Amino acid sequence: MWPFPRKTPRELDPELLARLRPFVAPPGVLPRGIAKDAPEIFPGVVVAVAVHDETRVDFVLRPSAGQRQTAVENLRRLPLPPVQTFRTEDFEVSLFEAQDDFVAARVTFLDQLAEAAAPGRPRRDGVLVAIPRRRTVLLHVLGRGDPDRARDALVLAAGNLFNETPHSKLSPRVYYVEPDGRAQVVA
């Protein structure tokens, strides 16, 4: 754990700042003390701040608001993972997946993921999202197709991915995220 100094991002080492990333996880899997001040992004899932190294991830103890913002901005600057969209007559589900421990953390800028999954489609009805493991995001932008069938497909996929992953499990749940960012568990 990094007992980060309480300084503004400009006062810290630029190299260290460039390695900050948001890290989403259930509070119980994070090192002791990390989840205490971490904001909840989905029910039962918080956003911690991590320092990314090539071989490991360390967590920042009590990061400032500026450090949290820098972490999200750093991740946003990186290319999005490839998106695969699976379509049926009734719905479509998009899968973002890569060998990157911060794929799921991209839900911190969900609008950008939704735009990549469904370019030009408004998010006025919200999205269904699942983060079964750190390297995967499943997404359905509401407003087209049958939301119940899309939810059922997300439940099945998220459950399977969660259960087959021994080390990087996050959540088998499916969340509905309203356009204003409020989230609730729907399955």
C-alpha positions as CSV (number, residue, x, y, z in Angstrom):
1,M,0.0,0.0,0.0
2,W,1.1,3.5,-0.8
3,P,0.6,6.0,2.0
4,F,0.3,8.7,-0.6
5,P,1.1,12.2,0.6
6,R,-1.9,14.6,0.8
7,K,-0.7,16.8,-2.0
8,T,-2.3,18.1,-5.1
9,P,-1.6,16.1,-8.3
10,R,0.8,18.8,-9.5
11,E,2.9,18.5,-6.4
12,L,3.5,14.8,-6.9
13,D,6.1,13.0,-9.0
14,P,4.7,13.0,-12.6
15,E,5.9,9.5,-13.3
16,L,4.0,8.2,-10.3
17,L,0.9,10.2,-11.1
18,A,1.0,8.7,-14.6
19,R,0.6,5.2,-13.1
20,L,-2.5,5.9,-11.1
21,R,-5.6,4.0,-12.2
22,P,-9.1,3.4,-10.8
23,F,-9.6,-0.1,-9.6
24,V,-13.1,-1.5,-9.1
25,A,-13.8,-4.3,-6.7
26,P,-16.1,-5.5,-3.9
27,P,-14.8,-4.0,-0.6
28,G,-14.0,-7.4,0.9
29,V,-11.3,-8.3,-1.6
30,L,-9.3,-5.1,-1.2
31,P,-6.5,-4.8,1.3
32,R,-7.4,-3.6,4.7
33,G,-8.3,0.1,4.9
34,I,-8.5,0.7,1.1
35,A,-12.3,0.4,0.8
36,K,-13.0,2.6,3.8
37,D,-13.0,5.9,1.8
38,A,-13.6,4.4,-1.6
39,P,-16.8,5.6,-3.3
40,E,-19.3,3.0,-4.4
41,I,-19.9,2.9,-8.1
42,F,-22.4,0.0,-8.1
43,P,-24.1,-1.6,-5.1
44,G,-21.3,-3.7,-3.4
45,V,-18.6,-2.4,-5.8
46,V,-16.2,0.5,-4.9
47,V,-13.6,2.4,-6.8
48,A,-10.1,2.4,-5.2
49,V,-7.0,4.1,-6.5
50,A,-4.2,1.9,-7.6
51,V,-0.6,2.4,-8.8
52,H,-0.1,0.3,-11.8
53,D,3.3,-1.4,-12.3
54,E,4.1,-3.8,-15.1
55,T,4.0,-6.8,-12.7
56,R,1.7,-5.7,-9.9
57,V,-0.9,-3.4,-8.6
58,D,-0.5,-1.5,-5.3
59,F,-3.3,0.6,-3.7
60,V,-3.2,4.2,-2.5
61,L,-4.3,4.6,1.1
62,R,-6.7,7.6,1.5
63,P,-6.2,9.2,-2.0
64,S,-7.3,12.8,-2.5
65,A,-10.1,13.8,-4.8
66,G,-7.5,15.1,-7.3
67,Q,-5.7,11.7,-7.2
68,R,-9.0,9.9,-7.9
69,Q,-9.7,12.2,-10.8
70,T,-6.1,11.8,-12.2
71,A,-6.5,8.0,-12.0
72,V,-9.7,8.0,-14.1
73,E,-8.2,10.5,-16.6
74,N,-5.1,8.3,-17.0
75,L,-7.3,5.3,-17.8
76,R,-9.5,7.2,-20.1
77,R,-6.5,8.3,-22.2
78,L,-5.6,4.6,-22.9
79,P,-7.3,2.8,-25.8
80,L,-10.5,1.1,-25.0
81,P,-10.4,-2.7,-25.1
82,P,-11.8,-4.3,-28.3
83,V,-15.5,-4.6,-28.3
84,Q,-17.4,-7.5,-29.6
85,T,-21.2,-7.1,-30.1
86,F,-23.5,-10.1,-30.1
87,R,-26.8,-9.5,-31.8
88,T,-30.1,-11.4,-31.9
89,E,-33.4,-10.3,-33.2
90,D,-34.4,-9.3,-29.7
91,F,-31.3,-7.6,-28.2
92,E,-27.6,-6.9,-28.4
93,V,-24.9,-7.3,-25.8
94,S,-21.4,-5.8,-26.1
95,L,-18.3,-7.5,-24.6
96,F,-15.2,-5.5,-23.7
97,E,-12.3,-7.8,-22.9
98,A,-8.5,-7.7,-22.8
99,Q,-5.5,-8.9,-20.9
100,D,-5.6,-5.8,-18.7
101,D,-6.4,-5.6,-15.0
102,F,-8.3,-2.3,-15.6
103,V,-10.9,-3.3,-18.2
104,A,-13.7,-3.4,-15.5
105,A,-12.5,0.0,-14.1
106,R,-13.6,1.6,-17.4
107,V,-17.1,1.6,-15.9
108,T,-15.8,4.8,-14.3
109,F,-16.5,6.4,-17.7
110,L,-19.5,4.4,-18.7
111,D,-20.7,6.9,-21.3
112,Q,-17.5,6.3,-23.4
113,L,-18.1,2.5,-23.2
114,A,-21.8,2.9,-24.2
115,E,-20.8,5.1,-27.1
116,A,-18.3,2.5,-28.3
117,A,-20.8,-0.3,-27.9
118,A,-23.7,1.6,-29.6
119,P,-22.3,4.6,-31.5
120,G,-24.8,7.5,-31.8
121,R,-27.4,5.8,-29.7
122,P,-28.7,8.0,-26.9
123,R,-28.4,6.6,-23.3
124,R,-31.7,8.2,-22.2
125,D,-33.0,4.8,-20.9
126,G,-29.7,3.8,-19.2
127,V,-27.6,0.7,-19.6
128,L,-27.3,-2.8,-18.2
129,V,-23.8,-3.6,-17.2
130,A,-21.9,-6.6,-15.6
131,I,-18.3,-6.8,-14.5
132,P,-17.8,-10.5,-13.7
133,R,-14.0,-10.1,-13.6
134,R,-11.3,-7.4,-13.8
135,R,-10.7,-8.0,-17.5
136,T,-14.3,-8.0,-18.7
137,V,-17.2,-5.6,-19.1
138,L,-20.6,-6.7,-20.5
139,L,-23.0,-4.0,-21.6
140,H,-26.4,-3.5,-23.1
141,V,-27.6,0.1,-24.0
142,L,-31.3,0.2,-23.3
143,G,-33.7,1.6,-25.9
144,R,-33.4,-1.1,-28.6
145,G,-34.6,-4.6,-28.3
146,D,-36.0,-6.5,-25.4
147,P,-34.4,-5.4,-22.1
148,D,-35.6,-8.6,-20.2
149,R,-33.9,-10.9,-22.8
150,A,-30.7,-8.7,-22.7
151,R,-30.7,-8.9,-18.9
152,D,-31.1,-12.7,-19.0
153,A,-28.2,-13.0,-21.5
154,L,-26.0,-10.8,-19.3
155,V,-27.0,-12.8,-16.2
156,L,-26.0,-16.1,-18.0
157,A,-22.7,-14.7,-19.4
158,A,-21.7,-12.8,-16.2
159,G,-22.4,-15.9,-14.1
160,N,-20.4,-18.2,-16.3
161,L,-17.4,-15.8,-16.6
162,F,-17.5,-15.1,-12.8
163,N,-17.6,-18.9,-12.0
164,E,-14.8,-19.9,-14.4
165,T,-12.4,-17.2,-13.1
166,P,-10.3,-18.4,-10.2
167,H,-8.4,-15.1,-9.3
168,S,-9.9,-12.0,-10.7
169,K,-13.6,-12.3,-9.8
170,L,-15.5,-9.1,-9.3
171,S,-19.3,-9.7,-9.4
172,P,-21.8,-12.1,-11.0
173,R,-24.5,-9.4,-10.7
174,V,-26.1,-7.3,-13.5
175,Y,-26.6,-3.6,-12.7
176,Y,-29.0,-1.1,-14.2
177,V,-27.3,2.3,-14.5
178,E,-29.6,5.3,-15.0
179,P,-28.5,8.1,-17.3
180,D,-27.5,10.2,-14.2
181,G,-25.2,7.4,-13.0
182,R,-27.3,5.9,-10.2
183,A,-27.1,2.2,-10.2
184,Q,-29.1,-0.7,-8.8
185,V,-28.8,-4.5,-8.9
186,V,-31.3,-6.1,-11.3
187,A,-30.1,-9.7,-11.2
